[in-house]
């Protein structure tokens, strides 16, 4: 379920307050390939095991947040540093 555009307009990173945008399919595929290799950790240091069905990324490209069933998971520790 795609994220609501009105919701996207008001969302920002809970840590840096940088606005968010939808994670591109290309970046999502690249991230999911790394997740399949068990080489991606969230901010809390836990290995991400489940692929991302939909995601949001900060406009500066630093952090990815998972979207599950159209609901953004915006917990600071659940963010995924994009530079892994």
N, C-alpha and C positions, 0 to 999 in steps of 0.2 A: 504494500500500500504506500504510494508516494506521499511524502510529507506535504502538509498543507502550506501553500505559498504564503498565506498571511502569518502563519506561525513562524516560517523561516525568516520573515522580515523582522521579527522582534527577538529572535534567538541570537545569543552571542556566547562565546566561550566563558564558562563560569570562573575561570582563573584570570584570564587576560582581558576579558571583555571585548575581544576582537570579534567582528561579525562572522557568521558562518555561511557557507554555500554548500550546495549538493556535491558530494564526492563524485567525480567523473567515473564512468564505467571503466575507463582505462586504468585509473589509479586504484579503483576497487579491485579489479582483476589482479593487478600487481600485488596489492596488499594481501588478497586472499591466497595468492601463490606462496607468499612468504609465511602466511598463517599455516598453510598446509605443511610447511617445512618446520613448523614449531620454532620459528625464529622471531616471533613478534611478541612483545610484552606491553602491557598497559602501563600507565604512570605508576601504579602501585607495585609494579614488578612481576605481575602474574602473567604467565604465558597465555596468549589468546589461542583457544582451541577451536572455536566455532567461526566459520567464515562470515563475513559481513554481507548481509543481503542488501543493505542500503546504509549510506553513511553521510555525515556532514563533516566538512573540513573547514578549519579557520581560514579566513581570506589570506592570511600570511603563509598558509601551507604547513603550519607546524603541528597541528593536532587534529586527529580524526575522532569523531564520536559516532558510535553505532546508533542506528535507528532500527527499532524492533516493532513490527506491526504498526508502523507509522508514528511511533513514539520515540523521540530522541532520548537517549540515555546520556544525560548531561552531568553525571557525577564526576567530579574532578579526577578521582583515582581510576575511573574507567576510560579516560581519554587514552588514545593511542598516539604516541609520538610518531610523526610521519617520516622522520629521518632515520628509521631503523633499517 
